[in-house]
Amino acid sequence: MPLELDSDDGALRLFSVASRIEGPADVTLDSLHLETFLPADDDSRARLRSRRQWE
């Protein structure tokens, strides 16, 4: 699913990847849903990298 956010540096274009863990051995992880947002283009990737505080 595409997502576009306005930032001080310009638009950030992201897409999401969703996954679900089924049937783990640990009951606390049962039906765990994970969603990750990744940069959709090179400009967004560069803007996000420039905001990193660690390297």
Buried (B, 14 or more C-beta within 10 A) or exposed (E): EEEEEEEEEEEBBBBEEEEEEEEEEEEEEEEEEEEEBEBBEEBBBEBBEEEEEEE
